[in-house]
Amino acid sequence: MLERVQSGPNHPDWDELLRYYEPFIRQFLGKIGVAPKDVDDICQQVLARLWKELSNYRRESEHARFRTWLSRLIRNVAINDYRKQKRADNLNEIASEQAESLLEKPSELELLIEQEWQQHVIGLALERLGQIFSGNALEVFLRSSEGESTEQISEALGISMQSVYVLKNRVKKRLTHEVKCVRQELEFPENES
């Protein structure tokens, strides 16, 4: 998808790109301490820069992954906005300290973006699983992921422990597949594990 959209900002897949990346950008901006009232504005700034600069992105090495490039773009837009607001004295002290801490340490910010991206991809894959699995399958997997024991899940859902094992493993296997599919759709082909 990124390669198709890269051919020009008016490509029909741009809406699909927004559907996947805009929620991630919003979520990440909140995570780095952007005030809720500013998230819409900064997100629009990020998307405008993405629209303008995506055609210039070239993957040339292991260090030029799209998320790394995107993290720098988000970071630069957030820093510019932060500096503007700081000059206007609109930031409260807590948000200011949190933003300064993250924005001054690009490697920490990129690590945070990577972690948030992985969670975002898993969330998208889980949405797909909701359309694939019916009955207790997804419920079993989610409860298991939250630390409930097989016995607790069996009792709560009124199914055998063997069914819990089977359903959990089916969903886990399909989740792995869906995560891989989402990554293939959203990222440039990369040699990642």
MODAWO-V882093 format. One record per residue. N is the residue number from 1. PHI is phi as a letter, one per 30 degrees, with the letter a starting at -180 (* if undefined). Layout:
{{N;PHI} {N;PHI}}
//
This chain:
{{1;*} {2;d} {3;d} {4;d} {5;d} {6;d} {7;d} {8;l} {9;d} {10;c} {11;d} {12;e} {13;d} {14;e} {15;d} {16;d} {17;e} {18;d} {19;e} {20;d} {21;c} {22;d} {23;d} {24;d} {25;d} {26;d} {27;d} {28;d} {29;e} {30;d} {31;d} {32;d} {33;j} {34;d} {35;d} {36;e} {37;d} {38;c} {39;e} {40;e} {41;d} {42;d} {43;d} {44;d} {45;d} {46;d} {47;d} {48;d} {49;d} {50;d} {51;e} {52;d} {53;c} {54;e} {55;d} {56;d} {57;d} {58;b} {59;d} {60;c} {61;a} {62;d} {63;d} {64;c} {65;d} {66;d} {67;d} {68;d} {69;d} {70;d} {71;d} {72;d} {73;d} {74;e} {75;e} {76;d} {77;d} {78;d} {79;d} {80;e} {81;d} {82;e} {83;d} {84;d} {85;d} {86;d} {87;d} {88;d} {89;h} {90;c} {91;c} {92;d} {93;d} {94;d} {95;d} {96;d} {97;d} {98;d} {99;d} {100;d} {101;e} {102;d} {103;d} {104;d} {105;b} {106;e} {107;d} {108;d} {109;d} {110;d} {111;d} {112;d} {113;d} {114;d} {115;d} {116;d} {117;d} {118;e} {119;d} {120;d} {121;d} {122;d} {123;d} {124;d} {125;d} {126;d} {127;d} {128;d} {129;d} {130;d} {131;d} {132;c} {133;c} {134;b} {135;i} {136;c} {137;e} {138;d} {139;e} {140;e} {141;d} {142;d} {143;d} {144;d} {145;d} {146;d} {147;j} {148;d} {149;d} {150;e} {151;d} {152;d} {153;d} {154;e} {155;d} {156;d} {157;c} {158;i} {159;b} {160;d} {161;d} {162;d} {163;d} {164;d} {165;e} {166;d} {167;d} {168;e} {169;d} {170;d} {171;d} {172;d} {173;d} {174;d} {175;d} {176;e} {177;d} {178;d} {179;d} {180;d} {181;d} {182;d} {183;d} {184;d} {185;d} {186;c} {187;c} {188;d} {189;e} {190;b} {191;d} {192;c} {193;d}}
//
